[in-house]
Each structure stands twice: as structure tokens, then as C-alpha cells.
Amino acid sequence: MALLPLVLPWNEFYWKSGADGRLRIQECSSCSGLIHPPKPICPSCRSTDLAVREVSGRGTLFGLTVNHHYPFPGVSNPFPIAQVSLEEDPQVKLTTRIVEAEPDTLRLGMAVEVVFQQEEDVWLPLFRPAAEQPAEPAPLAEDEVTAEQVRSLVRPRLGTRKFEDDAVLSGIGASTIARRQMVDPLSLTIEACRQAVADAGLTMDDIDGLSTYPGGGMESGFSEGGVTALEAALRIRPTWYNGGGETFGPGGSVIAAMTAVSAGLARHVLCFRTLWQSSQETLMRTGYLKPGMGRMSGDMGWGMPFGATSAAHLLAQTAGRYMHKYGATRETLGWIALNQRANAALNPAAVYRDPMTMDDYLGARLTTTPFGLYDNDVPVDGAIAVIVSAADAVGDLAKPPVRVEAVGTQLIERMEWDQSTSTHEPQVFGPAAHLWTRTDLRPDDVDVALLYDGFTFNCLSWLEGLGFCGVGEAKDFLEGGKNIARDGILPLNTHGGQLSHGRTHGMGLVHEAVVQLRGEGGERQVDGARVAVVSSGGLTPSGVLLLRADT
């Protein structure tokens, strides 16, 4: 069965353009700007006087990944998923599929033209190479907001008071992290929460707040059921709670908890994150769970009908553009994967601990170019919990607290995955720049970095975004892996990261930061670790925390 978009009165002009073979895009009647995906207001001039324009259907191949792994109905692997920037406005980018061409003949910057494929009541705008090609590939469009412009858009700090000073990280806990545990995911949450409460020297009766990401239902393997499920099990009766997907991953649940503590709404907030995707995949294969059969809506509705069914497809195109612009190679990403595996070898809780060589990395099967197997994090079943406590509760805690020096949360780049920053993971530069406005510390003061690595390229993006090397300079910074090793200038993801420890969607990074700043890392401990940076969010709104040991 085809994956098709949900056609509604306000978007049918796009999905039914092919009925007469003419591509149509929303237009602002006031400023004549093109808008995609369609919106009820022009983001440029904020006019609501909107219309639809017929466009040429010609454009430039702006992004390309060849899918080798992910199945897609009606299309055989490998097949190319792409982004096309329109001739009329290169800032308008369409996620699509390239047809009538062998994948190895496609190049960024080549000219393409639309061709429609009808599926039921939808005409999918696909693209093929144009008959006439320029002598040289066209340059790729610059981003709406470039990395160099981000700092000028960061809002100044409001006053001298920092809410970060009002809260500490007081306790951490982790369930067993493993593949296919086939247990009730809520049991993993409870295991991690009990550990965190005990680690802080508290009891469940002391907990008066709950915070999680993303909350919601269990079907996708992304949640145990959220606050609703945990409160039903523990009966904490919190005075404050938080749960939702539109925050910067698990880091967002921690920062939300900090605001509650700072505002006096709670004193000890239990933050938790559970994934059980490894078991969920098994239950899907064996028929216990069945996929939803509805049409695609929201942001994913603009990409999934073309085969962009995973975050990997969009980030892989971004990684390809980065390599195209800055000359990086797959080996550049490989040093990140090798570093994480070397660190995991010293972590008994890591899922994958066997040694890995660059030949192993490069020889592994491709998933979606340029990503191979070891560029992807590992689906697991597991839960992580962190307790955020009021700073004046330090005397009641079992262990020295970890202080929050600063957070970075500002949104500057566009939110839509396929319309945002084109050469780095979206939503990195804004939060990173915001972070450094809230502290006198600088990148050179950081002793250990726990950077989101849902894919190797996420990690590279954060290295550059946070200023540990210049934009486009990661190839040299990562070469040989020495700079990011445990004894290097920036020890990176010391527990193995999501690539080898397992996918905990960033909360495992917070857990490891606390371990390092307490000096509890054992064989993997970084000598003298006093300051740690933690990022979370991968193609979702992202955020970053700067943590420091108690003095």
C-alpha cells in the first residue's frame, strides 16, 4: 500500500497539480514570495493575502541520498531520495524522488524537471534529469540564515539573574539497556526512576514534579506512555508536570524541570525517558503490533510519500551537502564511530563493545548514502532518569550536586527538516550561540563533551556549532580521532554514545555527564573533569546544557 499524503482543502493545489501537468506553489500576493510547505500566513511579510502560482517545474538537485536499507512500498532498493530547489526561488525546496536515471549518474547541482506520478487521488511531483545540462553544476543555494549570521540573531540575556542557579542535578538512574528485552516498557521507567531517587538520597514521597519527552502513546516504541502511565503506577500526585514532543528532546524535559523549580512550582522533579524500539520492531514483525494505515500529515507528509521515511534520509542529504562544500569524506564520520566504540569497550552497560576498525566501518553495508550501518545509533530497550532539585536542597542530598552553568534554547533556524540549515543538523547553531551568551565560560573550558549522536553527522554538527572547531573544519579536527579520545583535548561521548551504548535519545548523555562530573566513570573517567557540555535533539528542536561540578 502506498504511503500517501493527507489531502486537505488548503494543500490540494500542490498534491493535485499533476492533473494538468503543472506544478503549483503557494504565493504571497503582497510580496510575491513563494511559500512551501503552505502556510496560512507569509513568513516573510506576515500578510494573509495568499494565492497559488503555477511554476516552471524546473530546478536544481539540492540534496541526494541513495536509500539501500529502508523498505518503501512499490519501489525497489536502491533508489534516490532528493531535494530540489526551484528555479523561481532556490529557497523553496521540495523533497522528492529522482526517476529515469541511475543513482550513480546523479550529481548535486544538476538541472532537473518535474514529472508526475498518480497514486489514487494524488499526483506525486517526482523529478528527472533535464535534457539540457549546464556545462558546470549550478552552485547550491545559500541558507536563509547562514552559520555566520546566527550570532547576530541571538537575543541578549534578560537581566543579570540566571534561573540556572536555582536548580541542580541531584540524582541519576538507568535501567538495563539491551536489545529486545520484551518487557513492559513502563517497568524499565520504574527501574530507572527508583535508582535516581535512591541516588539522590530521596524517597518517592519527596518527588513533587514529573517531566518527560515526548510522552504520548506507546505504539512507536518512543514512550512508555508518558506522565499518564508513570503517575498511574507510582501515584506521586505532582504539583507540576510536563510532557510533549515539541521540546529539545530529553534535554528539554530537564530544562523545563529547572524552570518549574526556579518558579517554586516543585522542589524535586523526576525527569525520565524510555525507549523500547528494539522490542517494538520485533512485535511488528511477529504481528502483535500492526502499522497504522492512515495518510501522512504534518511535516512528515511532505517527505514520506517520496520514500523519506526516516530522519536518516533528510540528515544524509545534509551530510552529503556538507561533504560537497567542505571536502569531508566518510572517514571523517568514521572517526566519530570508532571513538564511541572504543569508549563503549570500557562501559559494561554499553550494547556494543567489540573493537571496530576503519575498515570495519567503511566495509559495513550502506543504509542511505553517505551513511553506513555504523553511522546510525542502536535501537534498544531502556530508560534513563534524572532528578532536578532546588539548589537550596543541596544539604539534603546523598551526593554532591551537579550545577547548571547555562542552557541554550533559542530557535533561529527554520523548523521544517527539509527547509532548514542545509549543511549541518538543523537547530544546532541557534541553541549553541545562545548558550555562550549565558556564561563567561568558553569552549576551551569544557573538559568533556556529550554530544547528540543519533547519527555520526549529528555529532559533527554540534562540534562545529559549539565552536570546538570552525565551520567546515571538522575534517581536520577529527582526523585520526586523537582530539576526541578520552585523553584528547575534547573527550567525546565517553560512555559510547548512542552509536554504541544505545539509543536513549540524549538522556543517556545527561546521565554520563553527571557520572563524569562526579568522578564516577571508572575506567572511562576523564581526569579532572569539571565542566561538561550536553546536547540533545536530532532534527527536532534542539537544546544544550553546560554543566559543572560542585565547587
C-alpha positions as CSV (number, residue, x, y, z in Angstrom):
1,M,0.0,0.0,0.0
2,A,1.4,3.4,-1.0
3,L,2.2,6.0,1.7
4,L,0.3,9.0,0.6
5,P,-0.2,12.5,2.0
6,L,-3.4,13.7,3.7
7,V,-5.0,15.9,1.0
8,L,-6.9,18.9,2.5
9,P,-8.5,21.9,1.0
10,W,-5.5,24.1,1.9
11,N,-2.9,21.8,0.3
12,E,-4.7,20.1,-2.6
13,F,-3.4,22.6,-5.1
14,Y,0.0,21.0,-4.6
15,W,-0.9,17.4,-4.5
16,K,-3.3,17.6,-7.4
17,S,-1.1,19.8,-9.6
18,G,-0.3,16.8,-11.8
19,A,-3.8,16.5,-13.0
20,D,-3.0,19.0,-15.8
21,G,0.8,18.6,-15.6
22,R,1.5,22.0,-14.0
23,L,3.4,22.3,-10.7
24,R,1.8,24.9,-8.3
25,I,3.3,26.5,-5.2
26,Q,1.7,28.9,-2.7
27,E,2.4,32.5,-3.3
28,C,2.1,35.7,-1.1
29,S,0.1,38.3,-3.1
30,S,1.7,41.1,-1.1
31,C,5.4,40.4,-1.5
32,S,5.3,37.8,-4.3
33,G,7.3,35.3,-2.3
34,L,6.8,31.6,-2.7
35,I,5.9,29.6,0.4
36,H,6.5,25.9,0.9
37,P,5.1,24.0,2.7
38,P,1.9,26.0,2.5
39,K,1.0,28.2,5.5
40,P,-1.9,30.5,6.4
41,I,0.5,33.5,6.6
42,C,3.5,34.6,4.7
43,P,6.6,34.1,7.0
44,S,8.4,37.0,5.2
45,C,5.9,39.9,5.3
46,R,3.2,38.2,7.5
47,S,0.5,39.0,5.1
48,T,-2.5,36.7,4.9
49,D,-3.3,37.6,1.3
50,L,-2.3,34.4,-0.3
51,A,-2.6,32.8,-3.7
52,V,-1.3,29.9,-5.8
53,R,1.3,30.3,-8.6
54,E,2.0,28.0,-11.5
55,V,5.8,27.5,-11.7
56,S,8.0,26.0,-14.4
57,G,8.7,22.7,-12.7
58,R,12.4,23.2,-13.3
59,G,15.0,23.3,-10.6
60,T,18.4,22.2,-9.2
61,L,19.3,19.0,-7.5
62,F,19.9,20.4,-4.0
63,G,20.1,17.2,-1.9
64,L,20.6,13.5,-2.7
65,T,20.7,10.2,-0.8
66,V,20.5,6.7,-2.2
67,N,18.4,4.5,0.0
68,H,19.8,1.0,0.4
69,H,18.1,-0.2,3.6
70,Y,14.7,1.2,4.4
71,P,11.8,-0.5,2.6
72,F,9.3,1.6,0.7
73,P,6.1,0.3,-0.9
74,G,6.3,-0.1,-4.7
75,V,9.9,0.9,-5.1
76,S,13.0,-1.4,-5.1
77,N,16.2,-0.6,-3.3
78,P,18.5,1.2,-4.0
79,F,16.6,4.3,-5.1
80,P,17.4,8.1,-4.8
81,I,15.6,10.4,-2.5
82,A,16.3,14.1,-3.2
83,Q,15.6,17.7,-2.5
84,V,15.1,20.1,-5.4
85,S,15.4,23.9,-5.2
86,L,13.1,25.6,-7.6
87,E,14.2,27.8,-10.5
88,E,11.9,30.6,-9.5
89,D,13.2,30.7,-5.9
90,P,16.0,28.4,-4.8
91,Q,14.9,28.9,-1.1
92,V,11.9,26.8,-1.9
93,K,12.9,23.1,-1.6
94,L,10.8,20.1,-2.5
95,T,11.5,16.7,-1.1
96,T,11.0,14.2,-3.9
97,R,12.3,11.1,-5.7
98,I,14.5,11.1,-8.8
99,V,13.4,8.9,-11.6
100,E,14.5,7.9,-15.1
101,A,18.2,7.9,-14.0
102,E,20.7,5.6,-12.5
103,P,21.7,6.7,-9.0
104,D,25.4,6.9,-9.8
105,T,24.8,9.4,-12.6
106,L,23.2,12.0,-10.3
107,R,25.2,14.9,-9.0
108,L,24.4,17.9,-6.8
109,G,23.8,21.0,-8.9
110,M,22.4,19.2,-11.9
111,A,19.3,20.5,-13.6
112,V,16.1,18.6,-13.1
113,E,12.5,18.8,-14.2
114,V,9.2,17.7,-12.8
115,V,7.3,14.6,-13.9
116,F,4.1,13.5,-12.1
117,Q,3.1,10.0,-10.9
118,Q,-0.5,9.4,-10.0
119,E,-1.4,7.4,-6.9
120,E,-5.1,7.3,-6.2
121,D,-6.2,11.0,-5.9
122,V,-2.6,12.3,-5.5
123,W,-0.1,13.3,-8.2
124,L,3.3,13.0,-6.7
125,P,5.8,15.6,-8.1
126,L,8.8,13.5,-9.0
127,F,11.9,14.8,-10.8
128,R,14.2,13.6,-13.6
129,P,17.4,15.0,-15.0
130,A,16.7,17.7,-17.6
131,A,17.6,17.0,-21.2
132,E,19.9,20.0,-21.3
133,Q,22.5,20.2,-18.6
134,P,24.7,23.2,-17.8
135,A,28.4,22.9,-18.5
136,E,29.1,23.0,-14.8
137,P,26.8,22.0,-11.9
138,A,24.9,25.0,-10.6
139,P,26.0,26.4,-7.2
140,L,23.7,25.3,-4.3
141,A,21.5,27.9,-2.7
142,E,22.8,29.6,0.5
143,D,20.7,29.1,3.6
144,E,18.1,31.6,4.6
145,V,20.1,32.1,7.8
146,T,23.8,31.2,7.4
147,A,26.0,30.0,10.3
148,E,27.8,33.3,10.2
149,Q,24.5,35.2,10.6
150,V,23.2,33.2,13.6
151,R,25.1,35.1,16.3
152,S,23.6,38.4,15.2
153,L,20.1,37.0,15.8
154,V,20.7,35.7,19.3
155,R,18.6,37.7,21.8
156,P,20.6,39.2,24.7
157,R,20.1,37.9,28.2
158,L,17.3,39.4,30.1
159,G,18.7,40.9,33.2
160,T,21.5,39.5,35.4
161,R,19.6,36.8,37.2
162,K,20.1,33.3,35.9
163,F,17.4,30.7,36.5
164,E,20.1,28.1,36.1
165,D,21.5,29.0,39.5
166,D,18.2,27.9,41.2
167,A,18.4,24.2,40.3
168,V,20.9,21.3,40.4
169,L,21.0,17.8,39.0
170,S,20.8,15.6,42.2
171,G,20.2,12.0,41.1
172,I,20.6,9.7,38.1
173,G,19.3,6.2,37.3
174,A,19.3,3.8,34.4
175,S,17.5,0.6,33.7
176,T,19.1,-2.3,32.0
177,I,20.0,-1.2,28.4
178,A,19.7,-4.0,26.0
179,R,18.3,-5.2,22.7
180,R,14.8,-6.9,22.6
181,Q,14.2,-7.2,26.3
182,M,10.5,-7.9,25.6
183,V,9.2,-6.5,28.8
184,D,6.7,-3.9,29.7
185,P,8.5,-0.6,28.9
186,L,6.9,1.0,32.0
187,S,8.9,-1.5,34.1
188,L,12.1,0.0,32.6
189,T,11.0,3.5,33.5
190,I,10.2,2.5,37.1
191,E,13.6,0.8,37.4
192,A,15.4,3.9,36.3
193,C,13.3,6.2,38.5
194,R,13.8,4.2,41.6
195,Q,17.6,4.3,41.0
196,A,17.6,8.0,40.5
197,V,15.6,8.7,43.7
198,A,17.9,6.5,45.7
199,D,21.0,8.0,44.1
200,A,19.8,11.5,45.3
201,G,19.1,10.2,48.8
202,L,15.4,11.0,48.5
203,T,12.2,8.9,48.7
204,M,9.3,8.8,46.2
205,D,7.4,11.0,48.7
206,D,9.9,13.8,48.1
207,I,9.2,13.9,44.4
208,D,6.7,16.6,43.5
209,G,7.2,17.0,39.8
210,L,7.4,14.8,36.7
211,S,8.9,15.8,33.3
212,T,9.4,13.7,30.1
213,Y,9.7,13.8,26.4
214,P,7.9,13.0,24.2
215,G,5.1,11.4,26.3
216,G,2.1,10.2,24.5
217,G,1.2,6.7,23.3
218,M,3.3,3.5,23.2
219,E,2.8,2.3,19.6
220,S,6.0,3.7,18.1
221,G,8.4,2.4,20.8
222,F,9.2,6.0,21.7
223,S,7.5,6.1,25.0
224,E,6.2,4.0,27.9
225,G,3.0,6.1,28.0
226,G,4.5,9.3,29.4
227,V,3.4,11.1,32.6
228,T,0.0,9.5,32.5
229,A,1.4,6.0,32.7
230,L,4.1,6.7,35.3
231,E,1.7,8.6,37.6
232,A,-0.8,5.8,37.3
233,A,1.8,3.4,38.5
234,L,3.5,5.5,41.3
235,R,0.7,7.8,42.4
236,I,3.1,10.7,43.1
237,R,0.5,13.4,42.8
238,P,2.9,16.0,41.4
239,T,2.3,19.7,41.9
240,W,3.8,20.2,38.4
241,Y,4.3,18.0,35.4
242,N,5.4,18.3,31.8
243,G,5.4,16.1,28.7
244,G,5.3,16.7,25.0
245,G,7.2,16.2,21.7
246,E,7.8,19.9,20.8
247,T,10.8,20.4,23.0
248,F,14.5,19.8,22.5
249,G,14.4,16.1,23.3
250,P,15.2,14.9,26.8
251,G,17.3,18.0,27.4
252,G,14.0,19.9,27.1
253,S,12.4,17.9,29.9
254,V,15.4,18.8,32.1
255,I,15.3,22.5,31.3
256,A,11.5,22.6,31.8
257,A,12.0,21.0,35.2
258,M,14.6,23.7,36.0
259,T,12.1,26.4,35.2
260,A,9.5,24.8,37.5
261,V,12.0,24.6,40.4
262,S,13.1,28.1,39.8
263,A,9.4,29.3,39.8
264,G,8.7,27.5,43.0
265,L,6.2,25.0,41.5
266,A,8.2,22.0,42.5
267,R,11.2,21.1,44.6
268,H,12.4,17.7,43.2
269,V,11.4,16.9,39.6
270,L,11.8,13.4,38.3
271,C,12.7,13.6,34.6
272,F,12.5,10.3,32.6
273,R,12.9,8.9,29.1
274,T,12.1,5.4,27.9
275,L,12.6,3.8,24.6
276,W,11.7,0.2,23.6
277,Q,12.1,0.4,19.8
278,S,14.1,-2.8,19.7
279,S,11.2,-4.9,21.1
280,Q,8.7,-2.8,19.2
281,E,10.3,-3.8,15.9
282,T,10.1,-7.5,16.9
283,L,6.4,-7.1,17.8
284,M,5.7,-5.5,14.4
285,R,7.4,-8.4,12.6
286,T,5.5,-11.0,14.6
287,G,2.1,-9.4,14.2
288,Y,1.5,-8.3,17.8
289,L,1.5,-4.7,16.6
290,K,0.2,-3.5,13.3
291,P,1.2,-0.4,11.4
292,G,-1.3,2.5,11.1
293,M,-2.9,2.7,7.7
294,G,-3.8,6.3,7.6
295,R,-2.4,9.0,5.3
296,M,0.6,11.1,6.2
297,S,0.1,14.6,7.7
298,G,2.2,17.3,9.3
299,D,5.8,17.8,8.3
300,M,6.4,14.1,7.5
301,G,3.5,14.3,5.0
302,W,5.8,16.3,2.7
303,G,8.6,13.7,2.6
304,M,7.3,10.2,3.4
305,P,5.3,9.8,0.1
306,F,8.6,10.0,-1.7
307,G,10.4,7.5,0.4
308,A,11.9,9.8,3.0
309,T,10.5,7.6,5.8
310,S,13.4,8.1,8.3
311,A,15.3,11.0,9.8
312,A,18.3,9.4,8.2
313,H,17.1,10.3,4.7
314,L,17.0,14.0,5.4
315,L,20.1,14.2,7.5
316,A,22.0,12.1,4.9
317,Q,21.3,14.7,2.3
318,T,22.6,17.4,4.7
319,A,25.7,15.3,5.3
320,G,26.2,15.0,1.5
321,R,26.0,18.7,1.1
322,Y,28.5,19.2,3.9
323,M,30.9,16.9,2.1
324,H,30.3,18.6,-1.2
325,K,31.0,22.0,0.2
326,Y,33.9,21.3,2.7
327,G,35.6,18.2,1.2
328,A,35.0,15.9,4.1
329,T,34.7,12.2,3.5
330,R,33.1,9.1,5.0
331,E,36.3,8.6,7.0
332,T,35.6,12.0,8.7
333,L,32.4,10.5,10.2
334,G,34.2,7.2,10.8
335,W,36.4,8.7,13.4
336,I,33.4,9.5,15.5
337,A,32.0,6.0,15.2
338,L,35.4,4.5,16.1
339,N,35.8,6.8,19.1
340,Q,32.4,5.9,20.5
341,R,33.1,2.2,20.1
342,A,36.5,2.5,21.9
343,N,34.8,4.2,24.8
344,A,32.0,1.7,24.9
345,A,34.5,-1.1,25.4
346,L,35.1,0.4,28.9
347,N,31.4,0.7,29.7
348,P,29.8,-2.5,31.0
349,A,26.3,-1.1,30.2
350,A,27.1,-0.5,26.5
351,V,25.3,-2.7,24.0
352,Y,28.1,-2.9,21.5
353,R,31.7,-3.2,23.0
354,D,33.6,-5.2,20.4
355,P,36.6,-3.4,18.8
356,M,35.9,-1.6,15.4
357,T,38.5,-0.6,12.8
358,M,38.1,2.0,10.0
359,D,37.9,-1.0,7.5
360,D,35.0,-2.4,9.6
361,Y,33.3,1.0,9.4
362,L,33.8,1.5,5.7
363,G,33.0,-2.1,4.8
364,A,29.6,-2.2,6.6
365,R,26.5,-2.2,4.4
366,L,25.1,1.2,3.4
367,T,21.8,2.4,4.8
368,T,21.3,5.6,2.9
369,T,24.3,7.4,1.4
370,P,26.6,8.6,2.7
371,F,25.6,6.7,5.9
372,G,26.5,3.2,6.5
373,L,25.5,0.8,9.3
374,Y,27.8,2.3,11.9
375,D,26.7,5.9,11.3
376,N,23.3,5.0,12.9
377,D,22.6,4.7,16.6
378,V,21.4,1.4,18.0
379,P,17.7,0.8,18.8
380,V,17.5,-0.5,22.4
381,D,15.0,-1.0,25.2
382,G,15.9,1.1,28.2
383,A,15.2,4.1,30.4
384,I,17.2,6.9,32.0
385,A,16.0,9.1,34.8
386,V,17.5,12.4,36.2
387,I,16.3,14.4,39.2
388,V,16.3,18.2,39.1
389,S,16.2,19.6,42.6
390,A,16.1,23.1,44.1
391,A,19.6,24.4,44.7
392,D,18.8,25.1,48.4
393,A,18.1,21.4,48.9
394,V,21.8,20.5,48.5
395,G,22.2,19.7,52.2
396,D,19.5,17.0,51.9
397,L,21.2,15.1,49.1
398,A,23.3,12.0,49.2
399,K,25.9,13.1,46.7
400,P,27.5,16.3,45.6
401,P,25.1,18.0,43.1
402,V,25.9,18.9,39.5
403,R,25.4,22.6,38.8
404,V,23.9,24.0,35.6
405,E,26.1,26.8,34.3
406,A,24.0,27.7,31.3
407,V,21.4,26.5,28.8
408,G,21.0,27.2,25.1
409,T,17.4,27.1,23.7
410,Q,16.8,29.8,21.1
411,L,15.2,28.9,17.8
412,I,16.8,30.8,14.9
413,E,16.9,28.3,12.0
414,R,13.7,27.1,10.3
415,M,11.9,24.3,12.0
416,E,10.9,22.2,9.0
417,W,13.5,19.5,8.5
418,D,13.8,19.8,4.7
419,Q,13.7,23.7,4.7
420,S,16.3,24.4,7.4
421,T,20.1,24.6,7.6
422,S,21.4,22.8,4.6
423,T,25.0,21.8,5.6
424,H,24.6,21.0,9.3
425,E,22.0,19.3,11.5
426,P,19.2,21.9,11.8
427,Q,18.7,23.6,15.2
428,V,22.3,23.4,16.3
429,F,23.7,26.9,15.6
430,G,20.9,28.8,17.3
431,P,21.0,27.0,20.7
432,A,24.8,26.8,20.6
433,A,25.1,30.5,20.1
434,H,22.5,31.2,22.8
435,L,24.4,29.0,25.3
436,W,27.5,31.1,25.2
437,T,25.6,34.3,25.9
438,R,24.6,32.9,29.3
439,T,28.0,32.2,30.7
440,D,31.6,33.6,30.9
441,L,33.0,30.1,30.2
442,R,34.1,29.3,26.6
443,P,34.7,26.1,24.6
444,D,38.2,25.8,25.8
445,D,36.9,25.5,29.4
446,V,34.9,22.3,28.5
447,D,36.5,19.1,29.8
448,V,34.2,16.5,28.3
449,A,31.5,16.7,25.6
450,L,28.4,14.6,25.4
451,L,27.0,15.4,22.0
452,Y,23.9,14.0,20.4
453,D,24.9,11.2,18.0
454,G,21.7,9.7,16.7
455,F,23.9,9.7,13.6
456,T,27.6,10.4,13.4
457,F,26.8,13.6,11.5
458,N,24.7,15.0,14.4
459,C,27.9,14.9,16.4
460,L,30.0,16.6,13.8
461,S,27.4,19.4,13.5
462,W,27.5,20.0,17.3
463,L,31.3,20.1,17.3
464,E,31.3,22.9,14.8
465,G,28.2,24.6,16.1
466,L,29.5,24.9,19.7
467,G,32.8,26.3,18.4
468,F,35.2,23.4,19.2
469,C,36.4,23.8,15.7
470,G,35.5,26.2,12.9
471,V,32.6,25.7,10.5
472,G,33.8,23.3,7.8
473,E,36.9,22.4,9.8
474,A,35.8,19.1,11.4
475,K,37.7,17.0,8.8
476,D,41.0,18.2,10.3
477,F,39.8,18.3,13.9
478,L,38.6,14.7,13.7
479,E,41.4,13.2,11.6
480,G,42.9,10.2,13.4
481,G,40.5,10.5,16.3
482,K,43.1,11.9,18.8
483,N,41.4,15.2,19.6
484,I,38.2,13.4,20.7
485,A,39.7,10.5,22.6
486,R,39.4,10.2,26.3
487,D,42.9,11.7,26.7
488,G,42.4,14.2,23.9
489,I,41.7,17.9,24.0
490,L,37.9,17.2,23.9
491,P,36.9,13.8,25.2
492,L,33.7,12.9,23.4
493,N,30.8,10.7,24.4
494,T,32.8,8.8,26.9
495,H,30.2,6.1,27.6
496,G,30.0,5.1,23.9
497,G,27.3,7.4,22.8
498,Q,24.1,6.4,21.2
499,L,26.2,4.7,18.5
500,S,27.5,2.0,20.8
501,H,25.9,2.5,24.2
502,G,22.4,2.6,22.7
503,R,19.7,5.0,21.6
504,T,18.4,6.8,24.6
505,H,17.6,10.0,22.7
506,G,20.0,12.1,24.6
507,M,19.1,11.4,28.2
508,G,22.0,8.9,28.4
509,L,24.2,11.8,27.5
510,V,22.9,13.8,30.5
511,H,23.4,10.7,32.7
512,E,27.0,10.3,31.5
513,A,27.8,14.0,32.1
514,V,26.8,13.6,35.7
515,V,28.9,10.4,36.1
516,Q,31.9,12.2,34.7
517,L,31.5,15.4,36.8
518,R,31.1,13.3,40.0
519,G,34.3,11.3,39.0
520,E,32.4,8.0,38.9
521,G,33.4,6.9,35.4
522,G,35.8,4.1,36.5
523,E,38.0,3.0,33.6
524,R,36.5,5.6,31.3
525,Q,36.8,8.6,33.7
526,V,38.3,11.7,32.3
527,D,40.9,13.1,34.6
528,G,39.9,16.4,36.3
529,A,36.5,16.7,34.6
530,R,34.9,19.8,36.0
531,V,32.8,21.2,33.0
532,A,30.7,19.2,30.6
533,V,28.5,20.2,27.7
534,V,25.5,18.1,26.8
535,S,23.4,18.5,23.6
536,S,20.1,16.8,22.7
537,G,17.7,16.8,19.8
538,G,18.4,15.4,16.4
539,L,16.3,17.1,13.6
540,T,13.9,18.0,16.4
541,P,14.1,21.3,18.2
542,S,17.5,21.0,19.9
543,G,18.9,22.3,23.1
544,V,22.2,22.3,25.0
545,L,23.3,22.4,28.7
546,L,26.6,23.4,30.2
547,L,27.1,21.6,33.4
548,R,29.8,21.9,36.1
549,A,30.9,20.0,39.2
550,D,30.0,21.4,42.5
551,T,32.8,23.6,44.0
